Amino acid sequence: MKKHIVFIPVLLILIFSCTEVNGPIERQISLDDKIGQMLLVGFRGLSVSDGDQIVRDIKLGRIGGVVLYDRDVALGSDVRNIQSPGQLKSLITSLQNSAQIPLFVAIDQEGGKVNRLKTKYGFPASVSQQYLGTLNNPDSTKYYADRTAKTLFDLGINLNFSPVVDVNVNPKSPAIGAVERSFSADPQIVSDNAQIVINSHHQKNILTSLKHFPGHGSAASDSHLGFTDVTSTWQSLELEPYQNLINNNYQDFVMTAHIFNANLDPEYPATLSKKIMTGILREQLNFKGVIITDDMGMGAITSQFGLETAVEKSIEAGVDILLFANNLNYDEHIAEKVIKIVKSLIADGKISANRINESYKRIIALKKKYNLF
């Protein structure tokens, strides 16, 4: 009799802690929870408590991940989420402890000018991707990639929005070449160095994200600020790093670019384009991982589309996660608003529940693959 008393609770724990995508947890997850997994948001605070909106959103399953910044652009302040290694690790632990499904904890730690973990906060120095691509020395790239991956691992960050695989078609491109974010104008050098960065992160069980699809390196303007048209400058070679890495079994994240290319889609920018996201990335390049948008608060989206249209078209395009960095402009209730919009779109028949299920399954599968549970 005592054996049965011990066995039954253990069995129940095993059953209800199951994280198989098609297992018992799938049947317990609500539509709101599934939509929540499709949202990754930024927030304010060097620490959090139960009364904070970000904690309430996490506990209620409204978001599947967070993104960390050292600077608050909307406030023009250097106080946001990052102050020191100890403080940041404590913040991340508090966030994860609030989550029933583990969070993606993301950061843009490319190195060089896109560097959230600065030496002034007590973190190791970094170098730009352009510096590494110019050297094109595998040992040098691996040295810095290993150091970045170890730093992220020690903090509890499990997703780096890196490497940038934009080809340096236009060295003066304000968002890419001019700020030294591209490894090279040679797609093979881009691919080779990006693979080293990916390998270093994977050795520490950290996810990476290629960006910005289908290529931002030829742009003459900055999509952070407004409409960015690459119709006359984009080259097909900008797809080569994606194809090379996917052919080498890369299936983590790909981040979209908010660029417009009438030759690829005469109506929508890449983030909102089914022709680009599904037609090229999914079908032509055979990417089966998770597609995440660049910040939906950037000018290239906000200046051209309303929130509801942007949400609808990006999900319809095949995007799995909508990124709201909450930094260029701030709305602490953005997760709640977007879930309401998506549910309304489903009710109106503009988005199918099955489309949500597809993204949810990809997200959970990736969280399982990297042992986030």
Kinemage of the C-alpha trace (Angstrom):
@kinemage 1
@onewidth
@group {chain A} dominant
@subgroup {mainchain}
@vectorlist {calphas} color= white
{ca met a 1} P 0.000 0.000 0.000
{ca lys a 2} L 2.800 2.405 0.872
{ca lys a 3} L 4.431 1.751 -2.489
{ca his a 4} L 1.261 2.903 -4.266
{ca ile a 5} L 1.044 6.027 -2.139
{ca val a 6} L 4.570 6.996 -3.172
{ca phe a 7} L 4.185 5.960 -6.840
{ca ile a 8} L 0.986 7.836 -7.712
{ca pro a 9} L 2.161 11.355 -6.816
{ca val a 10} L 5.451 10.755 -8.618
{ca leu a 11} L 3.560 9.562 -11.685
{ca leu a 12} L 1.303 12.608 -11.609
{ca ile a 13} L 4.311 14.909 -11.341
{ca leu a 14} L 5.879 13.245 -14.364
{ca ile a 15} L 2.663 13.499 -16.383
{ca phe a 16} L 1.854 17.122 -15.639
{ca ser a 17} L 5.433 18.372 -15.895
{ca cys a 18} L 5.687 16.901 -19.372
{ca thr a 19} L 6.959 19.478 -21.849
{ca glu a 20} L 6.392 17.567 -25.048
{ca val a 21} L 4.851 19.881 -27.623
{ca asn a 22} L 2.178 17.302 -28.357
{ca gly a 23} L 2.005 16.027 -24.779
{ca pro a 24} L -0.219 16.938 -21.786
{ca ile a 25} L 1.086 20.514 -21.503
{ca glu a 26} L -0.280 21.239 -24.985
{ca arg a 27} L -3.817 20.433 -23.796
{ca gln a 28} L -3.471 22.723 -20.768
{ca ile a 29} L -2.267 25.763 -22.715
{ca ser a 30} L -4.885 28.371 -23.600
{ca leu a 31} L -5.058 30.446 -26.769
{ca asp a 32} L -3.911 33.464 -24.748
{ca asp a 33} L -0.868 31.509 -23.578
{ca lys a 34} L 0.007 30.485 -27.128
{ca ile a 35} L -0.230 34.055 -28.364
{ca gly a 36} L 1.816 35.145 -25.354
{ca gln a 37} L 4.651 32.856 -26.404
{ca met a 38} L 4.722 34.805 -29.670
{ca leu a 39} L 5.570 38.074 -27.894
{ca leu a 40} L 9.013 39.214 -26.788
{ca val a 41} L 9.060 42.606 -25.069
{ca gly a 42} L 11.335 45.164 -23.491
{ca phe a 43} L 10.713 46.742 -20.097
{ca arg a 44} L 12.122 49.259 -17.642
{ca gly a 45} L 13.856 48.378 -14.413
{ca leu a 46} L 17.154 47.273 -12.907
{ca ser a 47} L 15.135 44.969 -10.660
{ca val a 48} L 11.539 43.759 -10.570
{ca ser a 49} L 8.875 42.997 -7.997
{ca asp a 50} L 5.467 41.306 -8.066
{ca gly a 51} L 3.674 44.605 -8.621
{ca asp a 52} L 5.539 45.429 -11.822
{ca gln a 53} L 3.665 45.095 -15.121
{ca ile a 54} L 6.394 42.944 -16.664
{ca val a 55} L 6.112 40.437 -13.812
{ca arg a 56} L 2.320 40.365 -14.062
{ca asp a 57} L 2.594 39.753 -17.810
{ca ile a 58} L 5.049 36.907 -17.261
{ca lys a 59} L 2.947 35.253 -14.550
{ca leu a 60} L -0.196 35.552 -16.673
{ca gly a 61} L 1.558 34.000 -19.677
{ca arg a 62} L 1.258 37.140 -21.805
{ca ile a 63} L 4.859 37.033 -23.037
{ca gly a 64} L 7.345 34.346 -24.014
{ca gly a 65} L 10.497 36.405 -23.687
{ca val a 66} L 12.162 39.688 -22.770
{ca val a 67} L 14.886 41.809 -24.337
{ca leu a 68} L 17.449 43.709 -22.273
{ca tyr a 69} L 18.950 47.148 -22.901
{ca asp a 70} L 21.494 49.327 -21.158
{ca arg a 71} L 19.981 52.582 -22.419
{ca asp a 72} L 16.412 53.918 -22.448
{ca val a 73} L 16.119 55.751 -25.762
{ca ala a 74} L 12.627 57.148 -25.148
{ca leu a 75} L 13.758 58.753 -21.890
{ca gly a 76} L 17.242 59.657 -23.109
{ca ser a 77} L 18.578 57.854 -20.045
{ca asp a 78} L 21.480 55.475 -19.409
{ca val a 79} L 19.382 53.647 -16.814
{ca arg a 80} L 17.344 50.743 -18.193
{ca asn a 81} L 18.107 47.099 -17.306
{ca ile a 82} L 21.892 46.836 -17.002
{ca gln a 83} L 24.071 48.220 -14.222
{ca ser a 84} L 26.504 45.449 -13.238
{ca pro a 85} L 27.006 41.684 -13.693
{ca gly a 86} L 25.573 40.855 -10.278
{ca gln a 87} L 22.557 43.122 -10.688
{ca leu a 88} L 21.795 41.761 -14.175
{ca lys a 89} L 22.060 38.131 -13.123
{ca ser a 90} L 19.694 38.800 -10.214
{ca leu a 91} L 17.215 40.552 -12.520
{ca ile a 92} L 17.187 37.649 -14.968
{ca thr a 93} L 16.741 35.112 -12.166
{ca ser a 94} L 13.739 37.061 -10.849
{ca leu a 95} L 12.159 37.145 -14.315
{ca gln a 96} L 12.642 33.431 -14.917
{ca asn a 97} L 11.311 32.571 -11.464
{ca ser a 98} L 8.037 34.280 -12.423
{ca ala a 99} L 7.558 32.200 -15.586
{ca gln a 100} L 5.715 28.891 -15.919
{ca ile a 101} L 7.200 28.381 -19.388
{ca pro a 102} L 10.863 29.495 -19.424
{ca leu a 103} L 11.517 32.832 -21.066
{ca phe a 104} L 13.745 33.674 -23.960
{ca val a 105} L 16.034 36.264 -22.359
{ca ala a 106} L 17.482 38.185 -25.287
{ca ile a 107} L 20.092 40.854 -25.882
{ca asp a 108} L 21.815 42.555 -28.833
{ca gln a 109} L 25.410 41.726 -27.994
{ca glu a 110} L 27.070 41.969 -31.390
{ca gly a 111} L 30.191 43.735 -30.163
{ca gly a 112} L 31.625 47.076 -31.191
{ca lys a 113} L 29.018 49.811 -31.382
{ca val a 114} L 26.071 47.460 -30.750
{ca asn a 115} L 27.152 46.392 -27.301
{ca arg a 116} L 24.791 46.382 -24.315
{ca leu a 117} L 27.326 44.844 -21.900
{ca lys a 118} L 29.835 47.659 -21.762
{ca thr a 119} L 33.118 47.784 -19.877
{ca lys a 120} L 31.763 50.652 -17.732
{ca tyr a 121} L 29.301 48.145 -16.254
{ca gly a 122} L 32.056 45.633 -15.516
{ca phe a 123} L 31.882 43.457 -18.630
{ca pro a 124} L 34.725 42.404 -20.980
{ca ala a 125} L 35.644 44.629 -23.915
{ca ser a 126} L 34.267 43.664 -27.325
{ca val a 127} L 35.129 44.331 -30.958
{ca ser a 128} L 32.929 44.933 -34.000
{ca gln a 129} L 32.008 42.345 -36.590
{ca gln a 130} L 33.709 44.522 -39.214
{ca tyr a 131} L 36.955 44.298 -37.234
{ca leu a 132} L 36.716 40.501 -37.124
{ca gly a 133} L 35.716 40.186 -40.765
{ca thr a 134} L 38.620 42.382 -41.841
{ca leu a 135} L 41.019 40.152 -39.909
{ca asn a 136} L 39.141 37.085 -41.160
{ca asn a 137} L 41.088 35.001 -38.679
{ca pro a 138} L 39.052 32.070 -37.299
{ca asp a 139} L 41.029 32.067 -34.037
{ca ser a 140} L 40.323 35.756 -33.409
{ca thr a 141} L 36.624 35.415 -34.176
{ca lys a 142} L 36.399 32.355 -31.936
{ca tyr a 143} L 38.230 34.112 -29.100
{ca tyr a 144} L 35.766 36.990 -28.955
{ca ala a 145} L 32.737 34.791 -29.650
{ca asp a 146} L 33.724 32.414 -26.850
{ca arg a 147} L 34.129 35.336 -24.456
{ca thr a 148} L 30.734 36.761 -25.364
{ca ala a 149} L 29.037 33.366 -25.045
{ca lys a 150} L 30.575 32.735 -21.624
{ca thr a 151} L 29.510 36.176 -20.410
{ca leu a 152} L 25.912 35.581 -21.538
{ca phe a 153} L 25.857 32.080 -20.049
{ca asp a 154} L 27.096 33.308 -16.674
{ca leu a 155} L 24.319 35.924 -16.590
{ca gly a 156} L 21.496 33.587 -17.631
{ca ile a 157} L 20.935 35.196 -21.055
{ca asn a 158} L 19.878 32.449 -23.469
{ca leu a 159} L 19.362 34.323 -26.760
{ca asn a 160} L 21.748 36.682 -28.531
{ca phe a 161} L 20.380 38.700 -31.458
{ca ser a 162} L 23.621 38.015 -33.290
{ca pro a 163} L 25.410 37.443 -35.638
{ca val a 164} L 24.590 40.103 -38.199
{ca val a 165} L 24.828 38.419 -41.608
{ca asp a 166} L 24.044 41.521 -43.658
{ca val a 167} L 26.520 41.757 -46.524
{ca asn a 168} L 28.374 45.073 -46.633
{ca val a 169} L 27.079 46.062 -50.070
{ca asn a 170} L 26.945 49.732 -49.063
{ca pro a 171} L 29.734 50.595 -46.581
{ca lys a 172} L 27.919 53.875 -45.847
{ca ser a 173} L 24.613 52.189 -44.959
{ca pro a 174} L 23.654 54.099 -41.769
{ca ala a 175} L 22.321 51.125 -39.808
{ca ile a 176} L 24.906 48.545 -40.920
{ca gly a 177} L 28.150 49.420 -42.746
{ca ala a 178} L 28.611 52.877 -41.265
{ca val a 179} L 28.508 51.434 -37.732
{ca glu a 180} L 30.734 48.444 -38.500
{ca arg a 181} L 28.082 45.751 -38.034
{ca ser a 182} L 28.845 43.714 -41.166
{ca phe a 183} L 31.691 41.201 -41.334
{ca ser a 184} L 32.364 41.823 -45.012
{ca ala a 185} L 31.188 42.609 -48.533
{ca asp a 186} L 32.061 38.980 -49.327
{ca pro a 187} L 29.133 36.637 -48.494
{ca gln a 188} L 31.512 33.746 -47.823
{ca ile a 189} L 33.511 35.704 -45.251
{ca val a 190} L 30.197 36.689 -43.644
{ca ser a 191} L 29.083 33.043 -43.573
{ca asp a 192} L 32.365 31.674 -42.220
{ca asn a 193} L 32.658 34.156 -39.364
{ca ala a 194} L 28.956 33.907 -38.508
{ca gln a 195} L 29.287 30.127 -38.230
{ca ile a 196} L 32.098 30.522 -35.706
{ca val a 197} L 29.957 32.894 -33.622
{ca ile a 198} L 27.033 30.461 -33.757
{ca asn a 199} L 29.218 27.510 -32.726
{ca ser a 200} L 30.616 29.370 -29.710
{ca his a 201} L 27.117 30.244 -28.519
{ca his a 202} L 25.788 26.738 -29.065
{ca gln a 203} L 28.614 25.306 -26.961
{ca lys a 204} L 27.144 27.311 -24.081
{ca asn a 205} L 23.563 26.349 -25.012
{ca ile a 206} L 22.782 29.900 -26.111
{ca leu a 207} L 20.534 30.574 -29.102
{ca thr a 208} L 21.507 32.978 -31.856
{ca ser a 209} L 19.605 34.990 -34.444
{ca leu a 210} L 20.705 35.773 -37.984
{ca lys a 211} L 19.723 39.276 -39.050
{ca his a 212} L 18.311 41.161 -40.935
{ca phe a 213} L 16.457 39.065 -43.529
{ca pro a 214} L 16.491 39.338 -46.532
{ca gly a 215} L 19.418 41.763 -46.203
{ca his a 216} L 19.856 45.309 -44.886
{ca gly a 217} L 23.420 45.886 -46.032
{ca ser a 218} L 22.566 47.776 -49.217
{ca ala a 219} L 20.146 50.239 -47.598
{ca ala a 220} L 20.858 53.941 -47.933
{ca ser a 221} L 18.590 54.835 -44.990
{ca asp a 222} L 17.918 53.550 -41.466
{ca ser a 223} L 14.740 51.534 -40.858
{ca his a 224} L 14.805 52.643 -37.209
{ca leu a 225} L 13.818 56.082 -38.467
{ca gly a 226} L 11.416 55.442 -41.327
{ca phe a 227} L 10.567 53.871 -44.676
{ca thr a 228} L 13.614 52.111 -46.142
{ca asp a 229} L 13.513 51.185 -49.827
{ca val a 230} L 16.234 48.873 -51.203
{ca thr a 231} L 14.514 48.099 -54.502
{ca ser a 232} L 17.335 49.577 -56.592
{ca thr a 233} L 20.248 48.558 -54.324
{ca trp a 234} L 19.495 45.060 -52.968
{ca gln a 235} L 21.441 42.172 -54.496
{ca ser a 236} L 20.614 38.456 -54.462
{ca leu a 237} L 24.026 37.719 -52.943
{ca glu a 238} L 22.594 39.133 -49.698
{ca leu a 239} L 20.725 35.832 -49.336
{ca glu a 240} L 23.872 33.736 -49.567
{ca pro a 241} L 24.895 33.786 -45.877
{ca tyr a 242} L 21.395 32.606 -44.905
{ca gln a 243} L 21.472 29.840 -47.483
{ca asn a 244} L 24.987 28.745 -46.459
{ca leu a 245} L 24.155 28.613 -42.751
{ca ile a 246} L 20.769 26.927 -43.213
{ca asn a 247} L 22.433 24.363 -45.472
{ca asn a 248} L 24.762 23.732 -42.533
{ca asn a 249} L 21.714 22.909 -40.386
{ca tyr a 250} L 21.166 26.308 -38.778
{ca gln a 251} L 17.633 26.341 -37.332
{ca asp a 252} L 17.621 28.837 -34.406
{ca phe a 253} L 16.209 32.309 -35.160
{ca val a 254} L 16.103 34.581 -38.167
{ca met a 255} L 15.227 38.230 -37.560
{ca thr a 256} L 13.349 40.148 -40.239
{ca ala a 257} L 14.370 43.443 -41.823
{ca his a 258} L 11.854 46.273 -42.123
{ca ile a 259} L 13.122 47.008 -45.633
{ca phe a 260} L 10.941 47.423 -48.727
{ca asn a 261} L 11.953 45.755 -51.990
{ca ala a 262} L 9.405 46.064 -54.791
{ca asn a 263} L 11.169 43.328 -56.741
{ca leu a 264} L 10.449 40.853 -53.940
{ca asp a 265} L 7.075 42.235 -52.823
{ca pro a 266} L 5.536 45.330 -54.442
{ca glu a 267} L 3.159 45.893 -51.521
{ca tyr a 268} L 4.729 45.169 -48.109
{ca pro a 269} L 8.111 45.491 -46.368
{ca ala a 270} L 9.842 42.201 -45.594
{ca thr a 271} L 8.543 41.860 -42.034
{ca leu a 272} L 4.943 41.946 -43.284
{ca ser a 273} L 5.532 40.036 -46.513
{ca lys a 274} L 4.347 36.455 -46.974
{ca lys a 275} L 6.183 36.392 -50.302
{ca ile a 276} L 9.465 37.033 -48.497
{ca met a 277} L 9.013 35.317 -45.129
{ca thr a 278} L 7.200 32.205 -46.321
{ca gly a 279} L 8.007 32.198 -50.026
{ca ile a 280} L 11.756 32.880 -49.772
{ca leu a 281} L 12.870 32.109 -46.205
{ca arg a 282} L 10.655 29.097 -45.487
{ca glu a 283} L 10.148 27.560 -48.918
{ca gln a 284} L 13.151 28.611 -51.002
{ca leu a 285} L 15.813 28.521 -48.273
{ca asn a 286} L 14.087 25.779 -46.223
{ca phe a 287} L 14.331 27.516 -42.843
{ca lys a 288} L 12.317 25.605 -40.233
{ca gly a 289} L 13.318 27.521 -37.122
{ca val a 290} L 11.716 30.566 -35.484
{ca ile a 291} L 11.217 33.831 -37.383
{ca ile a 292} L 11.253 36.932 -35.194
{ca thr a 293} L 10.552 40.492 -36.279
{ca asp a 294} L 12.908 43.359 -35.780
{ca asp a 295} L 11.469 45.863 -33.303
{ca met a 296} L 7.860 46.552 -34.282
{ca gly a 297} L 8.260 50.036 -32.796
{ca met a 298} L 10.744 51.135 -35.456
{ca gly a 299} L 9.829 53.978 -37.782
{ca ala a 300} L 9.743 51.828 -40.932
{ca ile a 301} L 6.678 50.081 -39.472
{ca thr a 302} L 5.043 52.699 -37.240
{ca ser a 303} L 5.180 55.432 -39.876
{ca gln a 304} L 3.470 53.295 -42.522
{ca phe a 305} L 1.120 50.908 -40.702
{ca gly a 306} L -1.113 50.886 -37.664
{ca leu a 307} L -0.472 48.375 -34.897
{ca glu a 308} L -3.361 46.083 -35.880
{ca thr a 309} L -2.340 45.934 -39.542
{ca ala a 310} L 1.306 45.338 -38.653
{ca val a 311} L 0.387 42.506 -36.281
{ca glu a 312} L -1.997 40.913 -38.765
{ca lys a 313} L 0.318 41.065 -41.770
{ca ser a 314} L 3.432 39.885 -39.923
{ca ile a 315} L 1.679 36.811 -38.521
{ca glu a 316} L 0.060 36.129 -41.886
{ca ala a 317} L 3.518 36.449 -43.466
{ca gly a 318} L 4.793 33.580 -41.327
{ca val a 319} L 6.477 35.385 -38.412
{ca asp a 320} L 6.543 33.407 -35.155
{ca ile a 321} L 7.547 36.063 -32.606
{ca leu a 322} L 6.728 39.770 -32.581
{ca leu a 323} L 9.438 41.865 -30.937
{ca phe a 324} L 8.329 44.994 -29.107
{ca ala a 325} L 11.553 46.458 -27.768
{ca asn a 326} L 9.620 49.184 -25.940
{ca asn a 327} L 12.612 51.470 -26.260
{ca leu a 328} L 12.048 53.949 -29.102
{ca asn a 329} L 8.603 54.430 -27.566
{ca tyr a 330} L 7.266 52.838 -24.396
{ca asp a 331} L 3.983 51.077 -23.621
{ca glu a 332} L 4.030 48.775 -20.616
{ca his a 333} L 0.645 47.330 -21.640
{ca ile a 334} L 1.759 46.368 -25.158
{ca ala a 335} L 1.539 42.603 -24.549
{ca glu a 336} L -2.044 42.809 -23.332
{ca lys a 337} L -2.979 45.021 -26.293
{ca val a 338} L -1.395 42.724 -28.885
{ca ile a 339} L -3.021 39.592 -27.454
{ca lys a 340} L -6.389 41.347 -27.674
{ca ile a 341} L -5.665 42.314 -31.293
{ca val a 342} L -4.647 38.769 -32.275
{ca lys a 343} L -7.725 37.234 -30.633
{ca ser a 344} L -9.917 39.731 -32.476
{ca leu a 345} L -8.207 38.850 -35.767
{ca ile a 346} L -8.867 35.167 -35.100
{ca ala a 347} L -12.511 35.837 -34.221
{ca asp a 348} L -12.909 37.811 -37.459
{ca gly a 349} L -11.352 34.988 -39.492
{ca lys a 350} L -8.356 37.088 -40.583
{ca ile a 351} L -5.885 34.781 -38.840
{ca ser a 352} L -6.510 31.110 -38.126
{ca ala a 353} L -6.001 29.445 -34.748
{ca asn a 354} L -3.946 26.848 -36.601
{ca arg a 355} L -1.536 29.575 -37.691
{ca ile a 356} L -0.987 30.426 -34.010
{ca asn a 357} L -0.472 26.744 -33.193
{ca glu a 358} L 2.257 26.479 -35.841
{ca ser a 359} L 4.280 29.275 -34.271
{ca tyr a 360} L 3.652 28.058 -30.737
{ca lys a 361} L 4.971 24.597 -31.603
{ca arg a 362} L 8.110 26.003 -33.212
{ca ile a 363} L 8.780 28.183 -30.160
{ca ile a 364} L 8.279 25.396 -27.622
{ca ala a 365} L 10.348 22.980 -29.713
{ca leu a 366} L 13.238 25.449 -29.709
{ca lys a 367} L 12.948 26.058 -25.968
{ca lys a 368} L 13.096 22.299 -25.459
{ca lys a 369} L 15.992 21.815 -27.861
{ca tyr a 370} L 18.130 24.228 -25.835
{ca asn a 371} L 17.023 22.806 -22.482
{ca leu a 372} L 15.303 25.950 -21.298
{ca phe a 373} L 12.852 23.833 -19.329
